[in-house]
Amino acid sequence: MKKLLTGAIAAVLLLLPLSGVAMAGHEEASQPPALGQEYVPGGVPAQLAASEAMAPALHGVVLAMMNHGTASFNPDDQALAWESLYNMLSLYGQLDDRAENLGLDCLLLPTETVADYCAALDTRLSQLGALPGQLADRLTYEAGSGSYQVACGSNDQASFLIQDSRNVSGGVELSGALVSLVDGSELARFEASLETRDNMFGYAITALTLK
């Protein structure tokens, strides 16, 4: 099932444009409970090219890094990791058949689904800590249903392109750019290293830098 879900995402993601993600300050959100120890995010590797399978994760991280003004991704930076995860869910979560459409551009995603996406960032959902306050208007945890409510992002200002990919020992190295749909200019360039993982996407980001 997870292989099919990733395939559906891959079918459209390389052509998907998007707009910038607005930020707003809010009070600290509550910490959701950790997943049970028996749950391992994404137990079925995706049989897809890394450029297809990992575009949602790379896309989400690049946007978060631009917003935070940082040139290197560090999953231990909880605010950066949470925003990267939110970007993935808001732009691509609607393609996952485990998502419930709540209307008004809002989704409800089970915790296990969110954990699957988080695994592509080379970290676990339980390691991210409390939801940061700056995402409180877009990402909330609903204890009653054990799910996350996600405000969907829009997609009308820029396109995310993976321009080069090569296999290396234990993984893949990629490069690409975020390109303006207004004038064709490059808003950001990136280089990334991926390692193979037993998760929904088949890989995890082990390094990503903006150029």
Secondary structure, DSSP 8 states (H G I E B T S, - for coil): -HHHHHHHHHHHHTT-EE------------------TT--S--S---S-HHHHTHHHHHHHHHHHHHHT-SB--TT-HHHHHHHHHHHHHHHGGGSTT-EE-SSSEEEEEHHHHHHHHHTTTS-GGGS-S--GGGTTTEEEETTTTEEEEE----SSEEEEEEEEEEETTEEEEEEEEEETTT--EEEEEEEEEEE-SSTTSEEEEEEEE-
